[in-house]
């Protein structure tokens, strides 16, 4: 797809290029939300508010006019207000935040699409996903309540919630998506959308091809972006080779090519030892560290690695991204975090937040090329 606008281009030229890309994406995808997501994937510095506006095919003045139209012309918003909201979302200490009521109107306005006649259901929380924690506490609460109400409205009382279908672009081995509440940062989004990995040959390791491996890493990147606040990592550590591959992709795609660390563990009898080949990059004081591991089962590998990192980087904030988490029962679409075999291990490690791409059944999964 199209490339990024020139870094040294004027704001007007950059805006024209972004509008061109958004128009092309809308024609291909037919969805404001999908278009906004792809724009943010291409341009990592773009705020959600701005991406959704471009996806709706609107300039700031046009967005203000659409806003006033949705409100029944009971408001007289101008393009400068839209600009102030987007500046706030993009830059700490600048601009001004939208209120919960304003986000409701914007979600409806942008959901009408470039032609103004669509009825796409956009969540107001999606518009401020990366800046959620900077909203007023009252607006944060209102967004949480509104999201919960939307979910209950879609599921009739007394009837089971419909199981999500597999994503249209999911590889063949990937099972249905489901939402799981995981430990997360204060005022963060506790819901992650994971997928199951049904094993057609129970009792044997499930060999994953590269497309499934890549699909899982993309899912982790999406969860990280939906944390509810911007996560800027100083180092992305990979546990063993499969974790190192994950860390390399996430560091490049999600964390602005931050430093990459390597934790190689060797099992000696019944204990784990850190190998001399491990790599610990220099870091600022009290760094933010993301630890990547391919799977979590019964062994407390990640807990030991977390202790090692805290000893080497005092005051570090640790986040954990795992590709596959084993379930205690046969149902892979678990409803509680504690239904995972390694739940106690991850809780004891006291991570700031946990991200999980997929669930699996015993004996587990095998990465491509038998990465260890």
C-alpha positions as CSV (number, residue, x, y, z in Angstrom):
1,X,0.0,0.0,0.0
2,X,1.0,3.7,-0.2
3,X,4.0,5.1,1.7
4,X,4.2,7.7,4.4
5,X,4.1,11.4,3.7
6,X,7.5,13.1,3.6
7,X,8.7,14.0,7.0
8,X,9.8,17.5,5.9
9,X,6.5,18.2,4.0
10,X,4.4,21.1,5.0
11,X,1.4,20.4,7.2
12,X,-0.9,21.2,4.2
13,X,1.0,18.8,1.9
14,X,1.0,16.1,4.6
15,X,-2.7,16.6,5.1
16,X,-3.4,16.2,1.4
17,X,-1.4,13.0,1.2
18,X,-3.2,11.5,4.3
19,X,-6.6,12.4,2.8
20,X,-5.6,10.7,-0.5
21,X,-4.5,7.6,1.3
22,X,-7.7,7.6,3.4
23,X,-9.9,7.9,0.4
24,X,-8.1,5.0,-1.3
25,X,-8.4,2.8,1.8
26,X,-12.1,3.6,2.2
27,X,-12.7,2.5,-1.4
28,X,-10.8,-0.7,-0.7
29,X,-12.2,-1.5,2.8
30,X,-15.6,0.2,2.9
31,X,-15.2,0.9,6.6
32,X,-14.3,3.9,8.6
33,X,-12.9,1.8,11.5
34,X,-10.8,-0.4,9.2
35,X,-9.5,2.6,7.3
36,X,-8.5,4.4,10.5
37,X,-6.8,1.3,11.8
38,X,-4.7,1.0,8.6
39,X,-3.8,4.7,8.6
40,X,-2.5,4.3,12.2
41,X,-0.5,1.2,11.2
42,X,1.1,3.2,8.5
43,X,1.7,6.4,10.5
44,X,2.7,5.6,14.1
45,X,2.5,9.2,15.2
46,X,-1.1,9.6,14.1
47,X,-3.7,10.0,16.9
48,X,-6.9,8.0,16.8
49,X,-9.0,11.1,16.6
50,X,-7.2,12.3,13.6
51,X,-7.2,8.9,11.9
52,X,-11.0,8.5,12.2
53,X,-11.5,12.0,10.8
54,X,-9.4,11.2,7.8
55,X,-11.1,7.9,7.4
56,X,-14.5,9.7,7.4
57,X,-13.1,11.9,4.5
58,X,-13.4,15.2,6.4
59,X,-11.2,18.2,6.9
60,X,-11.3,19.8,10.4
61,X,-13.8,22.4,9.3
62,X,-16.0,19.7,7.6
63,X,-15.7,17.6,10.7
64,X,-17.0,20.5,12.8
65,X,-19.9,21.0,10.3
66,X,-20.8,17.3,10.5
67,X,-20.6,17.5,14.3
68,X,-23.1,20.4,14.3
69,X,-25.3,18.6,11.9
70,X,-25.4,15.5,14.2
71,X,-26.3,17.6,17.2
72,X,-29.3,19.1,15.3
73,X,-27.4,22.4,15.0
74,X,-27.7,23.0,18.7
75,X,-23.9,23.5,18.7
76,X,-21.8,25.9,16.7
77,X,-18.5,24.0,16.8
78,X,-15.6,25.3,14.6
79,X,-12.6,23.6,13.0
80,X,-10.3,25.1,15.7
81,X,-12.0,22.9,18.3
82,X,-11.5,19.8,16.3
83,X,-7.8,20.9,15.9
84,X,-7.5,21.4,19.7
85,X,-8.9,17.9,20.4
86,X,-6.5,16.3,17.9
87,X,-3.6,18.2,19.3
88,X,-4.4,17.0,22.8
89,X,-4.6,13.4,21.6
90,X,-1.3,13.7,19.8
91,X,0.8,15.8,22.3
92,X,0.9,15.8,26.1
93,X,0.3,19.3,27.6
94,X,-1.2,20.8,24.4
95,X,-4.7,21.3,23.1
96,X,-7.8,20.4,25.1
97,X,-9.6,17.1,25.6
98,X,-13.1,16.3,24.2
99,X,-15.8,15.5,26.7
100,X,-17.6,12.2,26.8
101,X,-20.7,13.9,25.2
102,X,-18.4,15.2,22.4
103,X,-17.0,11.8,21.8
104,X,-20.5,10.4,21.4
105,X,-21.4,13.0,18.8
106,X,-18.0,12.5,17.0
107,X,-18.5,8.7,16.8
108,X,-21.9,9.2,15.2
109,X,-20.5,11.9,12.9
110,X,-17.5,9.9,11.7
111,X,-19.7,6.7,11.4
112,X,-21.6,8.4,8.6
113,X,-18.5,7.9,6.4
114,X,-17.1,10.1,3.5
115,X,-20.5,10.2,1.8
116,X,-22.4,11.2,5.0
117,X,-25.0,8.4,4.6
118,X,-23.3,5.4,6.3
119,X,-24.4,4.1,9.7
120,X,-21.3,2.4,10.9
121,X,-21.3,1.8,14.7
122,X,-18.2,3.4,16.1
123,X,-17.3,3.2,19.7
124,X,-16.4,6.6,21.3
125,X,-13.6,4.9,23.2
126,X,-11.9,3.9,20.0
127,X,-11.5,7.6,19.1
128,X,-9.2,8.2,22.1
129,X,-7.7,4.8,22.6
130,X,-4.1,6.0,23.1
131,X,-5.0,9.0,25.3
132,X,-7.8,7.5,27.4
133,X,-5.9,7.9,30.7
134,X,-5.6,11.7,30.1
135,X,-9.4,12.2,29.9
136,X,-11.1,13.6,33.0
137,X,-11.9,10.9,35.5
138,X,-15.6,11.5,35.0
139,X,-15.3,11.0,31.3
140,X,-13.3,7.8,31.8
141,X,-16.0,6.4,34.0
142,X,-18.7,7.4,31.5
143,X,-16.8,5.7,28.6
144,X,-16.5,2.5,30.7
145,X,-20.2,2.4,31.6
146,X,-21.2,3.2,28.0
147,X,-19.0,0.4,26.6
148,X,-20.5,-2.1,29.1
149,X,-24.0,-1.0,28.3
150,X,-23.4,-1.4,24.6
151,X,-22.2,-5.0,25.2
152,X,-25.3,-5.9,27.3
153,X,-27.6,-4.3,24.8
154,X,-26.3,-6.6,22.1
155,X,-26.9,-9.7,24.1
156,X,-30.5,-10.3,25.1
157,X,-31.0,-10.9,28.9
158,X,-31.0,-14.6,29.7
159,X,-29.5,-15.8,26.4
160,X,-25.9,-16.8,26.0
161,X,-23.5,-14.4,24.3
162,X,-22.9,-15.4,20.7
163,X,-19.4,-16.8,20.2
164,X,-17.3,-14.6,17.9
165,X,-16.5,-15.9,14.5
166,X,-13.0,-16.4,13.2
167,X,-11.6,-13.3,11.6
168,X,-12.0,-13.2,7.8
169,X,-8.3,-12.8,7.2
170,X,-7.3,-15.4,9.8
171,X,-5.0,-18.4,8.8
172,X,-6.6,-21.8,8.6
173,X,-5.4,-23.1,12.0
174,X,-6.7,-20.1,13.9
175,X,-9.9,-20.7,15.9
176,X,-12.6,-18.2,17.0
177,X,-11.8,-14.9,18.6
178,X,-13.0,-14.2,22.2
179,X,-12.5,-11.4,24.8
180,X,-10.5,-12.1,27.9
181,X,-10.0,-9.8,30.9
182,X,-6.4,-9.7,31.9
183,X,-4.3,-7.8,34.5
184,X,-3.5,-4.3,33.2
185,X,-2.4,-0.8,34.2
186,X,-4.6,1.5,36.3
187,X,-7.4,2.9,34.2
188,X,-6.2,0.7,31.3
189,X,-8.3,-1.5,29.1
190,X,-8.5,-4.9,30.7
191,X,-10.1,-6.6,27.7
192,X,-7.9,-8.3,25.1
193,X,-9.2,-10.0,22.0
194,X,-7.4,-13.4,21.8
195,X,-8.0,-16.4,19.5
196,X,-8.0,-20.1,20.1
197,X,-5.7,-22.7,18.6
198,X,-7.7,-25.9,18.4
199,X,-5.5,-29.0,18.1
200,X,-6.7,-31.5,15.5
201,X,-4.3,-34.1,16.9
202,X,-4.8,-34.1,20.7
203,X,-1.7,-35.3,22.6
204,X,0.7,-34.0,20.0
205,X,2.4,-30.6,19.7
206,X,0.6,-28.3,17.3
207,X,3.1,-27.1,14.7
208,X,2.5,-23.5,13.7
209,X,3.3,-22.2,10.2
210,X,4.7,-18.7,9.7
211,X,1.3,-17.2,8.8
212,X,-0.2,-18.2,12.2
213,X,3.0,-17.0,14.0
214,X,2.8,-13.6,12.2
215,X,-1.0,-13.4,12.9
216,X,-0.4,-13.8,16.6
217,X,2.3,-11.1,16.7
218,X,-0.1,-8.8,14.8
219,X,-2.7,-9.5,17.4
220,X,-0.3,-8.7,20.3
221,X,0.5,-5.4,18.6
222,X,-3.2,-4.5,18.3
223,X,-3.7,-5.3,22.0
224,X,-0.7,-3.1,23.0
225,X,-2.2,-0.3,20.9
226,X,-5.6,-0.8,22.6
227,X,-4.1,-0.6,26.2
228,X,-5.8,2.7,26.8
229,X,-2.5,4.6,27.1
230,X,0.5,4.9,24.9
231,X,3.1,2.3,25.8
232,X,6.7,3.5,25.0
233,X,9.1,0.7,25.6
234,X,12.8,1.3,26.3
235,X,13.8,-2.4,25.7
236,X,11.9,-5.3,24.2
237,X,13.2,-8.6,25.6
238,X,12.7,-12.0,24.0
239,X,12.9,-15.2,26.0
240,X,14.8,-17.7,23.9
241,X,14.7,-17.7,20.1
242,X,11.0,-17.7,19.5
243,X,10.5,-14.8,22.0
244,X,13.4,-13.0,20.4
245,X,11.6,-13.1,17.0
246,X,8.5,-11.7,18.6
247,X,10.5,-9.0,20.4
248,X,12.2,-8.0,17.1
249,X,8.9,-7.6,15.2
250,X,7.2,-5.7,18.1
251,X,10.2,-3.4,18.7
252,X,10.2,-2.4,15.0
253,X,6.5,-2.2,14.4
254,X,5.2,-1.0,17.7
255,X,7.9,0.6,19.8
256,X,9.8,2.8,17.3
257,X,12.8,0.4,16.9
258,X,13.6,0.4,20.6
259,X,16.5,-1.7,22.0
260,X,16.2,-5.5,21.8
261,X,17.3,-7.8,24.6
262,X,17.8,-11.5,24.7
263,X,17.1,-13.9,27.6
264,X,18.4,-17.4,26.9
265,X,17.3,-19.9,29.5
266,X,18.9,-23.4,29.9
267,X,17.2,-26.1,31.9
268,X,19.7,-27.9,34.2
269,X,18.1,-30.8,36.1
270,X,15.0,-29.2,37.7
271,X,16.2,-25.5,37.6
272,X,16.6,-22.8,35.0
273,X,19.8,-21.0,34.4
274,X,20.4,-17.9,32.4
275,X,22.9,-18.5,29.6
276,X,26.0,-16.3,29.0
277,X,24.7,-15.5,25.5
278,X,21.9,-13.4,27.0
279,X,22.0,-9.7,26.1
280,X,21.2,-6.8,28.3
281,X,21.2,-3.4,26.5
282,X,21.8,-0.2,28.4
283,X,18.7,1.7,29.5
284,X,17.6,4.9,31.2
285,X,16.8,5.0,34.8
286,X,13.6,3.0,35.7
287,X,13.0,1.8,32.2
288,X,9.9,0.5,30.6
289,X,10.5,-3.1,29.5
290,X,8.3,-5.5,27.4
291,X,9.1,-9.2,27.8
292,X,8.1,-11.5,25.0
293,X,7.6,-15.3,25.4
294,X,6.3,-17.9,23.0
295,X,4.2,-19.8,25.5
296,X,3.2,-20.0,29.2
297,X,2.4,-23.4,30.6
298,X,3.4,-24.8,34.1
299,X,7.0,-23.8,34.4
300,X,7.8,-20.4,36.0
301,X,10.2,-19.3,33.3
302,X,8.9,-15.7,33.0
303,X,8.8,-15.2,36.7
304,X,12.5,-16.0,37.0
305,X,13.3,-13.8,34.1
306,X,11.2,-10.9,35.5
307,X,13.2,-11.2,38.8
308,X,16.5,-11.1,36.8
309,X,15.4,-8.0,34.9
310,X,14.3,-6.2,38.1
311,X,17.7,-6.9,39.6
312,X,19.5,-5.5,36.6
313,X,17.2,-2.6,35.9
314,X,16.1,-1.1,39.3
315,X,12.7,0.5,39.2
316,X,11.8,-1.0,35.8
317,X,8.1,-1.3,34.7
318,X,7.6,-4.7,33.2
319,X,5.0,-5.7,30.6
320,X,4.4,-9.2,29.3
321,X,3.4,-10.3,25.8
322,X,2.9,-14.1,25.3
323,X,1.9,-15.8,22.1
324,X,0.2,-18.9,23.6
325,X,-1.3,-19.5,27.0
326,X,-2.3,-23.0,28.0
327,X,-5.8,-23.5,29.4
328,X,-6.7,-25.7,32.4
329,X,-9.7,-27.3,30.7
330,X,-10.7,-28.4,27.3
331,X,-12.5,-25.2,26.4
332,X,-10.0,-22.9,24.8
333,X,-12.4,-19.9,24.8
334,X,-11.9,-19.3,28.5
335,X,-14.0,-16.7,30.3
336,X,-11.6,-15.9,33.1
337,X,-7.8,-15.2,33.3
338,X,-7.6,-17.8,36.1
339,X,-8.7,-20.5,33.7
340,X,-5.2,-20.3,32.3
341,X,-2.6,-22.8,33.6
342,X,0.0,-20.0,34.1
343,X,-2.4,-17.4,35.6
344,X,-0.7,-17.6,39.1
345,X,2.7,-17.4,37.5
346,X,1.8,-14.2,35.6
347,X,0.1,-12.7,38.6
348,X,3.1,-13.4,40.9
349,X,5.4,-11.7,38.4
350,X,3.5,-8.5,39.1
351,X,3.5,-7.2,35.5
352,X,2.1,-3.8,34.7
353,X,-0.1,-5.4,32.0
354,X,-0.4,-8.8,30.2
355,X,-1.1,-9.4,26.5
356,X,-2.1,-12.8,25.2
357,X,-2.4,-13.6,21.5
358,X,-3.9,-17.2,21.7
359,X,-4.9,-20.0,24.0
360,X,-3.8,-23.6,23.5
361,X,-4.4,-27.1,24.9
362,X,-1.7,-29.6,26.2
363,X,0.9,-30.5,25.2
364,X,1.3,-27.1,23.6
365,X,2.5,-25.5,20.4
366,X,5.7,-25.6,18.3
367,X,7.0,-22.4,16.6
368,X,8.1,-22.4,12.9
369,X,11.5,-24.0,12.3
370,X,11.4,-25.4,15.8
371,X,12.6,-22.1,17.3
372,X,13.5,-22.7,20.9
